[in-house]
Amino acid sequence: MYNLKHVLVLFSMMLFISTPPSGRTGELKNYQCTKCGTLMQSASKPSSLGCRAGGSHHWNELGAVGNENYQCTKCKLHVESHDKPSSIGCAEGGSHYWNDLGRIGTDTYQCQKCGLTIRSASKPSSIGCNTGSHQWNKLN
């Protein structure tokens, strides 16, 4: 029969195993495969199986999901992040060059030139379009 000491030890072990190193349970993070460019939002590192570029995904953690829109001016990846994402591992080679497009909001904007569609609190920054400057249209 289990006594209280055994139950407490088992509970402590379960809590330790299920708590991520950051101490924040369930925090979503942005991950990008440096081979194929796929972006995933997940509480833990995604599976490396099935990279469309062949073999396994090579996941790079970009940072916590948050309320700010960022776009890399090299690979054009759009990320919703808490802080400026990690610059390591751009799918185009070398480092990401992040541009802050503005705070996430309830309005939807689309660039006429590149087609990027984002939710924003105000008109997003025009910097970073692959054809020069973004030309934003408010969709709602």
Secondary structure by P-SEA (a helix, b strand, c coil): cccaaaaaaaaaaaaaaacccccccbbbbbbbcccccccccccccccccccccccccccccccccccbbbbcccccccccccccccccccccccccccccccccccbbbbbcccbbbbbccccccccccccccccccccc
